[in-house]
């Protein structure tokens, strides 16, 4: 499984593509001597499931960090915008003040 991680094997990569990528590595050759093809396929499936979960978790954490940074940006910038009212102001009136900061662009549009 360390070989798969070292070769940056995607969680959605097919078996035949994985074999092409790792076949030139000595660790793969050693693995062929010890494990059957079924065991290697099982190891790949386990790796892909675990890696997909890890990537989803990282993505979720990054979205959360971006959201929190954006909320902090709002808390910092909105009070300094002249004429801003939470009840009457429109987004386009203060968008330029927010757009100068990277935190504004880090949040995905949903």
Protein Blocks (a to p, Z undefined) as FASTA:
>chain_A
ZZmmmnopafkbcfklmmmmmmmpmklmmmmmmpcfklmmmmmmmmmmmmmmmmmmmmmm
mmmmmmmmmmmmmmmmmmmpghiafklpcfklmmmmmmmpmklmmpccZZ
